[in-house]
Amino acid sequence: MKPAKPSIERHLAAARLTAIPDDLHTPRHPGVDPETLSGARKATDLASEVWLAGDSDSGRLAALEANRAAFDAYAGLGQRLADILTNSYAQLEPSEIEYALGEAGLLDADNPSLSEAERAALDHDGYVSLGPLLDEPTLRDIRERLDAAAAEEGNASGSEVSQTVGISRLSGTVLKAMNRDGLFDVFYMQPRLLAATRHVLGPRFKMSSSNFHCPLPGFGHQSIHADWGWTVRTPEVVNAIWMLDDFTVDNGPTRVVPGTHRRGHPFGTALTAPGRTPYDPVPGETVLTGPAGTCVVYNAHLWHGGTQNRTAGLRRSLHSYFTRSCRPTQTRTLEVIDPLVHARLDRARRAILDVPEWVAER
């Protein structure tokens, strides 16, 4: 094992590691049991069939109830669908997010914050690079704060959403005490980010989560996936990758398959071939590279996944994840938000985060 550099040492516990491996090129991802994979594909296709059966939640619910017995083999899936289809998870009235977008000049779908080429890239390819939106002094402050938070949270880091061996994660970054001074507000208030999200989801959306993601040397390869559990006809989620370090072809950049936001879910039969696993390369995939500070926004039904960091350094990023206002959030916002962060939020910020002016004692 190689001795870790000081900056990497701060992330070892968060990544559930004690040391960095000597060989950074050996593939490190879990094996896939064919029976498990087959079951996942069937569940994905079943949920997709229900979702596509109607153009409204009431129509989808009717399709679910008509076929509820088929979900008995997939613990919790039918109930999860039913919960989404019968409940609104919005904390605020739709007028609040519309107020925030109006304040930013983004309520009109034809606002000038995106070029026609950028809109076309989102529609056709499923993603667009907005270029560098963070300067180097800001990046230094952000990296230092996230490094310190990963060291402080240690083995518990990322537990609110997910934990993966070899990847240092932090969840709810814009909500926690680390953002009491607003350093991370850019990750949900940057106007071009919001314009791209508004272009995909329309004027009623909210932040679902803000997650730090850092593959350590020798780790980071993910399955090809989408950020919603089944195929949809109209998008439900948008994600954005903020590159906090340079993304190079060798340090674990995200791979994407352009245009696949229109092809169905990769866990279903949309991507099925004998013997293939979700970790394998996909024809047409490319990797996202760029200088630190770059923000790439993508329709989160796009097929994508991390790749292995084959360098001796960190590859830090932060993901800004948005969903429709009526859908559940990935992070339980009202359970996670720090009281002093909440106290400083203005009306527009509360609207994007879908946080009431007053939060009951938790």
N, C-alpha and C positions, 0 to 999 in steps of 0.2 A: 504494500500500500504506500502511496505517496503522501508525504506530509502536506497538509492543507495550507494554503496561503491564509494570512490573517482574515481577509475579507470572506473567504470561503468557510473558515472555521465558525463564523457567526451563524452560518446556515446549516451546519451539519445536523444538529438536533432537530431543526425544523424539517429537514429532509429524511429524518430517521436513519441517519448514517453515523458511523464513528470515524470513517476515513474515506479518502478518495481512492478508487481502484487504480492499479498500475496501468491497466490496458483500458484506454478510453474508447476504443473502437469496437470491442466485443458487443454485439447486440444484447440489450438487457430489457426484455419485456416478458410478461407472463405467458406461459403456454395457454392455448385455447382448446378446451375440451369440445370435440365435435358435437356431442349431444347438447351441451350447454349452448353452443353457438346456434344450433338448429332451433332450440327452444326460444332463444332471444329473437331469432328471425321471425318465427311464427307469432310471437307476442307483438312484435313491431308491426307486422303486416295486419294483424287483427285490429290493433288500435288505429292504424292508418285507415283501414276500411271503414271503421265507425266514423272517424273524423271527416273523411271525404264524402260520407253519405249525405251530408247536409251542408248548406251554406250559412246556417245559423246554429248557435248552441242548442236551441230547442230541437232543431232537426237532428243534430248529432245525438242528443240525449235520447230521442225516440229510437234511433238506430241502435244505440247501446242497449236500451231496455229490451228491444226485440231480439237481441242476440246475447243477452247477459250470461246465459249458461255457458257460452263458449269461453268466457273469461275465467271460469272456475279453476282452470289449470294454471293460471298465472296470478299468484297471490298478490292481492292489492291493486292490480292494474285496473280492473273494472271500477273499483271504488275511487281510485285516483282520477279516472276520467269523469266519473259522476260528480266528484267534488268540483273539478274545474268547470264543468258544464252547468252546474246548478248554483254556483256562488260567484259573486263579484268580490274581488279582493282589494278593490280600491278603497283607500282611506279618505280620499278627498273627492269633491265634486269635479266633473270634467272641466268645468270653467276654470279651475285652478291651473291645470297644466296649460290650458289655452292662454291664460294670463301670462304664464312664464314665457311661452313661445312668443306671444305678442311683445313682451318687454324686450326680447332678443331679436325682434324683427323676423321671426321664423314662422309665424302663424300661416302666412300665405304659402301654399305649396310651391309657388314659383319664386320664392325669395332668392336673392342674389348670392347667398353664402356658398352655394355650390355652382360649379360650371356645368354646362350641358354635358361635357365629356365625363365629368365625375358622376353625374346622375346616370348617364348611359352605362358606365362601368358597374355601378351598383345593380342596375337592372339586368345587364347582359352577363357579366362575369360573377356577380354576387359579392364583390368587394371593391374598395377603392382606397388608395393611399392618399391621405390628405397632406403628406409631406411632414417635415419637422414643425411641430407646434410648441416645443419646449426648448428653451435656451440652456446653455451648459451650466450656468450658475444654479438655475432651478433644478436641473437634473442632478447636480451634486447633492443638493439639499434633500431631494426626494430619495435618492439612493441611500444616503446615510440614514435617513429616518427609517426606511424599510429594512435595511440591514440590522439596525438596532432593534426594531420591533420583532424581527425573526429570531434574533438571539434571545430576546426577553420572553417570547411566547414558547420557544423551544418545541418540545414534543407536542404541545397543544396547538401549535399553529395550524391554521386551515381547518380545524375540526368543525367549524360551523358549516362548512360546505363539503370539503373532501381533503383527504390526505393521501399522498403517493410517495412511496420510497424513491429517493433520489431527486425529488422536486421539493424545493422550499416554497411553501404557500402561506399566504395570509388572506383572511377573509374579512369583508366589511371594512376595508381600509378607510373609506371616506366617512364612516360612521363612528369610528373608535377615537379614543383620546389622542391618538397620534395626529389627528386632523383638527385639533382644537383651534389652531391658528389659520385654518383654511388652505394650507399648502396643497392639499389634494383636491380642492374644489374644482380645479381645472378638469379633473377626470369625469366630471358629470355636468359641468357648466360651459365648457368650451363651445362657442357658437357653431363652428363648422362640424364638430362632433354631433351636436344636437340637430343640425340641419340634415346631416346624413341619416340620422336615426328617424327624424321626422319624414324623410323621403320614403323610407321603407315601411314604417309602421303607421304613418299618418299622425295627426295632431294629439292623439291620446295615448301616451306611454309614460313609463316611469323607470327609474333605475331599479334593476333587480339585484345586482351585486357588484362589488368592486373587489377583485381578487388579484393579489400579487402572485406571480408565477415565475419560478426561477429554477430551471434544470441545472443541477450541479454537474461537474465534469464526469462524463461516462454515462449519464442518465438523460431521460427526457422523452424517449420515443413513446408516442401514444398511438392508440388505435385511430383509424380514420372514423370520424363521428360527426354528428350534428348536435347543436345545443338545445334541441327539442326532441322529445322521445318518439315521434312518429311523423309520417308524411302529412303535410298541410297543403291547402290550396292557396292561402294567403299567409304571409309571414306573421309569426307571433313574437319573434325575438330578433334582436340585433346585438352584436358584440363588437368591441373595438380593442385592438391590441396597441398599447402604448409601448414603444421600444425604449426602454430605459438605458440599455447598452446598444451598441451597434449590433444589428442582426446580420450575421454572415452565413454562408452556406455550411460552415463547419460548427457553429456554436449552438445548434438546436433551434433553428428558425421554424416557424409554423409552416406546414405544408397545406396547400389548398388545391381543390380540383375545380377550376373555373366553370361556372355554369351549372354546377350540381345542385344549387338551391332549387332548381326546377325538375330534378330527376327522382325525387323520392328519398326516403331515409336510407343511409348506408347500412344500417343494421338489418334491414329487411331484404326482400328479394331484389331490390334495385341494384344491389351489389352482391350477387351470389355467383360463385363459380366453384367447381369441385376442388376441395383442398385449400381454398384460400382462407386467410384469416383477416380480421380488421387491421392487423399490424402491417400487412403487406403493402407494397407500393400500389398505387392506383394509376392506370393509364391517364395521361394528361395532367397529372399533379405537378405543381410547381411550388417553390418555397418563397416566402416573403422575406426579403432582405431590405436593409435601409439603415441610415445613420440614427444614432440615439436621438430621441425626441420625436421620431416619426410616429404618426397615428394612422393605423389602417382600420377602417370600419368595414364590417361585413354582415350581410344577411346571415344570421346564425343558423340557418338551415343549410348553409353551404357545407360541403364535406371538407373537413379539416382535421388537423392533429399536430401535436408537437413532434419534433425529431430529436435525435440524440445529440447532446452536446459533446463534441469530440475535441474540445479545446481544454486548456487548463484554467480557464476563467469562468466567471459567472455570466449568465445570459438572463438579465432581469427584465421583466415586463409587468405591466399592470393591465388587467382586462376590465373595461367598462361595459357591463351587460345590462341591456334594457329589455323590457317586455311591455305588452299592452297593459293599459291601466287596470283592466278588470282581472288580470291573471295573478296568480301567486308569485311572490318574489323568491329568488334562490336563497337570499339571506333574510332572516326574520328581522326586518329593519327595526321594529319597535322594541325588540328584545336586545338588540345589539347596540343601538345608538347611545353614545355617551351624553349625559345630561348637559355638559358644557358645550358640546358640539351642537346639540339641539337648540340650546339657548341662543346661539349666535346666528341661526339660520334666518334669512329673510323669506318673504313670501314666495319668491321665485324658486329659491333653493328647496324650500319645503315641498313645493309642487313637483319638482323633478324627482325628489326622493319619496314623494307620496307620504309625507309626515304631517300629522295635524299640528296646529300651533301649540297645543298642550298634549303631553303624553302622560297617561296615568302612571303612577308609581309601579315599577316592574318587580 
